[in-house]
Amino acid sequence: MTTIRQLIRVGHSPDPDDAFMFYALANDRIDTGDYEFTHELVDIETLNRRAFQAELELTAVSIHAYAFLHDKYALCTCGASMGDGYGPMVVARDGMTLDQLRGKTIAVPGKLTSAYLALRLCLGTDFACLEVPFDQIIPAVVAGLYKGQPVEAGLIIHEGQLTFGDHKLRLIIDLGVWWKERTGLPLPLGANAVRKDLGPKAVREIQRLLKESIEFGLSHREDALQYALRYGRDLNESQADKFVGMYVNDWTLDFGPRGREAVTEFLAQGHAAGVLPELVAPEFVL
């Protein structure tokens, strides 16, 4: 008799670190028991906005977006992307100070991204921005235009953090460095969130399988890295290895006390700055 398995729809970004994390689940390298996983690779801002309708059982979300989704999703203790002394960057064709940056039009990868919230906190004020798909920000900064609108600087995430210099762009600020100097904590960027209405048993099992997938990738690094390279736009193997190492590490296996503190502090500062409408205490899967 055929057992009907519960479908778990997974959404994550088409970038090397997420691909590395989900390598085992996406390629049937671990036993998923009563659960069948399907995968959708979509940019993080699209996933953030889709999560408002709770379409996916397991989804990558920005920590910023989670503040608006905590009634629907709980954060998995594994699968985090943390910038420990590094993170999203603002780049431009020419050098400038932060005071000068405040008056520029900045291309951002979405207003629900953690990168956007970190930049709001860093600048201490709202700023003129243009939402641009993350993989089109560097070309927009180089051209100075996006769909006919001026672009004077860009907030870059994912592999752009390693490749912006190839386009002769200047680093204005690394927000992971800024946050570490401000708080002493890593900058919490993204997490995997599981839908709470699945019930405690399923939520715990889905988290367990996610952790197994991450552990499998780390213990079969070469195979997982080759898979991740498919999503490493403009990255060579050495750069992809470095990028995966930045965002798939001990923090990814477990937020731990400092990671949880970082999430709590980031959300608290977002609320204090008036960006987040309510003070949210993060809920992690037990």
C-alpha positions in Angstrom: 0.0 0.0 0.0 1.4 3.4 -1.0 1.9 5.9 1.8 0.7 9.4 1.0 3.5 11.8 1.9 2.9 15.3 3.0 4.0 17.9 0.4 6.4 20.6 1.7 6.9 23.4 -0.8 10.2 25.1 -0.3 11.2 28.5 -1.5 14.8 29.8 -1.4 17.0 32.2 -3.3 18.8 31.2 -6.5 22.2 31.9 -4.9 25.1 29.6 -4.0 24.6 29.5 -0.2 21.0 28.6 -0.3 21.6 26.0 -3.0 24.4 24.5 -0.9 22.0 24.3 2.1 19.3 22.5 0.1 21.6 20.3 -2.0 20.7 17.1 -0.2 16.9 17.8 -0.1 16.8 18.9 -3.7 18.8 15.8 -4.9 17.2 13.1 -2.7 20.4 12.5 -0.8 18.6 12.1 2.6 15.6 10.1 3.6 12.7 12.5 4.1 10.3 9.9 5.5 6.7 11.1 5.5 7.5 14.3 3.6 8.0 15.1 0.0 9.9 18.3 -0.7 9.5 20.4 -3.9 11.7 23.5 -4.5 11.0 26.9 -6.0 14.0 29.2 -6.6 12.9 32.8 -6.4 14.7 36.1 -5.4 14.4 36.9 -1.7 12.2 39.9 -2.0 9.6 37.9 -4.0 9.7 35.2 -1.3 9.3 37.9 1.4 6.1 39.2 -0.3 4.7 35.7 -1.1 5.1 34.8 2.6 2.4 37.3 3.5 -0.1 34.8 1.9 1.7 31.9 3.6 1.9 30.1 0.2 5.0 27.9 1.1 5.4 25.5 4.0 9.1 26.3 4.3 10.6 29.5 2.9 13.7 31.6 3.1 12.8 35.1 4.5 14.6 38.2 5.4 14.8 38.9 9.1 13.3 42.3 8.3 10.3 40.7 6.6 9.9 38.2 9.4 8.7 41.1 11.6 5.6 41.3 9.5 5.1 37.5 9.3 5.6 36.2 12.8 1.9 35.3 13.1 2.2 32.9 10.3 5.8 31.6 10.5 8.4 30.5 13.1 12.1 30.8 12.5 14.0 27.6 12.1 17.0 27.4 14.4 19.1 26.3 11.4 19.5 27.7 7.9 20.4 31.2 8.9 22.5 33.6 6.8 24.6 35.8 9.2 27.2 38.4 8.3 29.8 38.1 11.0 31.8 41.2 10.3 30.7 41.4 6.7 27.4 41.7 4.9 25.5 43.7 2.3 27.4 46.6 0.8 26.7 50.0 -0.7 28.8 50.6 -3.8 29.0 53.5 -6.2 31.0 54.6 -9.3 32.8 57.3 -7.1 33.7 57.5 -3.5 31.6 59.4 -1.1 30.9 59.9 2.6 27.8 58.7 4.4 26.5 62.3 4.6 26.8 62.5 0.8 25.2 59.0 0.4 22.1 60.2 2.3 21.3 62.5 -0.6 21.7 60.0 -3.3 19.2 57.7 -5.1 20.2 54.2 -4.1 19.2 51.0 -5.9 18.0 48.4 -3.3 17.0 44.8 -3.7 13.7 45.3 -1.9 12.2 47.2 1.0 11.6 44.1 3.0 15.2 42.8 2.8 17.4 42.9 5.9 20.0 44.8 3.8 17.4 47.7 3.4 16.7 47.7 7.1 20.4 47.7 8.0 21.0 50.7 5.6 18.0 52.6 7.1 19.6 52.1 10.6 23.0 53.0 9.3 21.9 56.2 7.6 19.6 57.1 10.5 17.0 58.4 8.1 14.8 57.5 5.2 16.5 57.9 1.8 15.6 58.0 -1.9 15.7 54.5 -3.3 14.7 52.5 -6.3 13.8 48.8 -6.0 15.8 46.8 -8.5 16.2 43.0 -8.8 19.3 42.1 -6.9 21.2 40.7 -9.9 20.6 43.9 -11.9 21.8 46.4 -9.2 25.5 46.4 -10.2 24.7 46.9 -13.9 22.4 49.7 -12.9 25.1 51.4 -10.8 27.6 51.1 -13.6 25.1 52.6 -16.1 23.8 55.2 -13.7 20.3 54.3 -14.8 17.6 51.7 -14.3 14.6 51.8 -16.7 15.3 55.5 -17.4 15.6 56.4 -13.7 18.9 57.7 -12.2 20.9 55.3 -9.9 23.7 56.9 -7.9 24.6 54.0 -5.6 23.6 50.4 -5.1 22.9 48.2 -2.1 24.3 44.8 -3.1 23.7 41.3 -1.7 24.6 37.8 -2.6 27.6 37.3 -4.9 27.9 41.0 -5.8 29.7 41.4 -2.5 32.7 39.5 -4.1 32.4 40.8 -7.7 31.6 44.5 -7.5 35.3 45.4 -7.9 35.4 43.7 -11.3 33.1 46.5 -12.4 35.4 49.2 -11.1 32.8 50.2 -8.4 33.9 51.7 -5.1 32.8 50.4 -1.7 31.0 53.1 0.4 30.2 51.0 3.4 30.0 47.3 4.4 26.9 47.1 6.6 28.1 43.9 8.3 31.2 45.7 9.5 29.1 48.7 10.6 26.7 46.5 12.6 29.5 44.6 14.3 31.2 47.8 15.4 27.8 49.1 16.6 26.6 46.1 18.5 29.4 43.5 18.7 27.0 41.0 17.1 26.7 39.4 13.7 24.2 40.9 11.3 21.2 38.6 10.9 20.2 38.7 7.2 18.1 35.7 6.4 16.5 32.6 7.9 14.3 29.7 7.0 10.8 30.0 8.3 8.3 27.2 8.7 4.5 27.7 8.7 3.1 27.3 12.2 -0.2 25.9 11.1 1.4 22.7 10.1 1.4 21.7 13.8 4.3 21.2 16.3 5.2 17.6 15.1 5.5 18.5 11.4 7.3 21.8 12.2 9.9 19.9 14.3 10.4 17.2 11.6 10.8 19.8 8.8 13.4 21.6 10.8 15.2 18.3 11.5 15.3 17.5 7.8 16.6 21.0 6.9 19.4 20.6 9.4 20.2 17.1 8.0 20.5 18.7 4.5 22.8 21.4 5.8 25.0 18.8 7.6 25.1 16.6 4.5 26.3 19.5 2.4 29.0 20.4 4.8 30.2 16.8 5.0 30.0 16.4 1.2 31.3 19.9 0.5 32.8 19.3 -3.0 29.5 17.7 -4.4 27.4 20.4 -2.7 29.7 23.1 -4.0 29.5 21.9 -7.6 25.7 22.0 -7.3 25.8 25.5 -5.8 28.0 26.7 -8.6 25.1 26.5 -10.9 23.7 29.6 -9.1 26.9 31.5 -8.8 26.5 34.2 -11.4 30.0 35.4 -12.4 31.7 33.4 -9.6 34.5 31.1 -10.3 34.9 28.0 -8.1 37.3 29.7 -5.7 34.9 32.6 -5.2 31.9 30.3 -4.8 33.7 28.4 -2.2 34.5 31.6 -0.3 30.9 32.8 -0.6 29.5 29.6 0.7 31.9 29.7 3.6 30.7 33.2 4.4 27.1 32.2 4.7 27.0 28.4 5.4 28.9 27.8 8.7 28.3 27.3 12.4 25.7 30.0 12.4 23.8 28.1 9.7 23.7 24.9 11.8 22.3 26.8 14.8 21.6 30.5 15.6 22.9 29.8 19.1 22.5 32.4 21.9 24.5 35.2 20.1 22.6 34.6 16.9 19.3 34.8 18.7 20.4 37.9 20.5 21.4 39.4 17.1 18.0 38.8 15.7 16.3 40.3 18.7 18.5 43.3 18.7 18.1 43.9 14.9 14.3 43.8 15.2 14.4 46.0 18.3 16.5 48.6 16.6 14.2 48.5 13.6 11.3 49.3 15.8 13.1 52.0 17.7 14.0 53.7 14.4 10.3 53.7 13.4 10.8 51.3 10.5 9.0 48.3 12.1 5.5 49.1 13.4 5.7 46.8 16.4 8.4 45.4 18.6 8.7 41.7 17.7 10.2 39.0 19.8 11.4 36.3 17.5 9.9 32.9 17.8 12.2 30.0 17.1 11.2 26.3 16.5 11.8 24.3 19.7 
